[in-house]
Amino acid sequence: MRLDHADLGVPLGERATVVQFSSTFCAPCRSTRYVVERAVATTDGVAYADLDIADHLALGERLAIDVTPTVLVLDARGEVVRRATGVPTLAQLRSALDSASSAVPST
């Protein structure tokens, strides 16, 4: 599935985009946000969209998001290349960003 600016509310990153689905009362979501913000701040060309699932129900249904936090890593085209639930480690997220960055854009 391919996502774009209209879905996320932010432009896609040149290399990758991290999408976090959160909910208001989700304690692990705060920890996930910290890890994602750290990874994005230290990696060039990566965009970040933090979406409250309550405000994005249709997108959540389309992507079958049934637990928060859920983190999606998109390649430069907006294709989902990794999906995880729970709090990722910084190393796991950086590995996912490397995978997304190495995806060859279609022409």
Residue pairs with C-beta under 8 A, 6 or more apart in sequence:
1 62
1 63
1 79
1 80
2 77
2 78
2 79
3 12
3 17
3 19
3 72
3 74
3 78
3 80
4 12
4 78
5 11
5 12
7 59
8 17
8 19
8 49
8 51
9 49
9 51
10 17
10 47
10 48
10 49
11 47
12 47
12 74
12 76
12 77
12 78
13 45
13 46
13 47
13 76
14 44
14 45
14 76
15 43
15 44
15 45
15 46
15 76
15 97
15 100
15 101
16 43
16 45
16 46
16 47
16 73
16 74
16 75
16 76
16 97
16 100
16 101
17 46
17 47
17 48
17 49
17 73
17 74
17 78
18 36
18 39
18 40
18 46
18 47
18 48
18 49
18 71
18 72
18 73
18 74
18 93
18 97
19 48
19 49
19 51
19 71
19 72
19 73
19 74
20 29
20 32
20 33
20 36
20 48
20 49
20 50
20 51
20 69
20 70
20 71
20 72
21 51
21 52
21 53
21 56
21 60
21 63
21 65
21 68
21 69
21 70
21 71
21 72
22 29
22 32
22 33
22 50
22 51
22 52
22 53
22 68
22 69
23 29
23 52
23 53
23 54
23 68
24 52
24 54
26 68
26 69
28 68
28 69
28 86
28 87
29 68
29 69
31 87
32 69
32 71
32 86
32 87
32 88
33 50
33 69
35 87
35 88
35 89
35 90
35 93
36 48
36 50
36 71
36 88
36 93
37 48
38 90
39 46
39 90
39 93
39 94
39 97
40 46
40 47
40 48
43 94
43 97
45 101
46 97
51 59
53 60
53 65
53 68
59 65
63 72
63 80
67 85
69 85
69 86
69 87
70 83
70 84
70 85
71 82
71 83
71 84
71 85
71 88
71 93
72 80
72 82
72 83
73 80
73 81
73 82
73 83
73 93
73 96
73 97
73 99
73 100
74 80
74 81
74 100
75 81
75 100
75 101
75 103
75 105
76 100
76 101
76 103
76 105
77 103
77 105
77 106
79 103
81 96
81 99
81 100
81 103
82 96
82 99
82 100
84 92
84 96
88 96
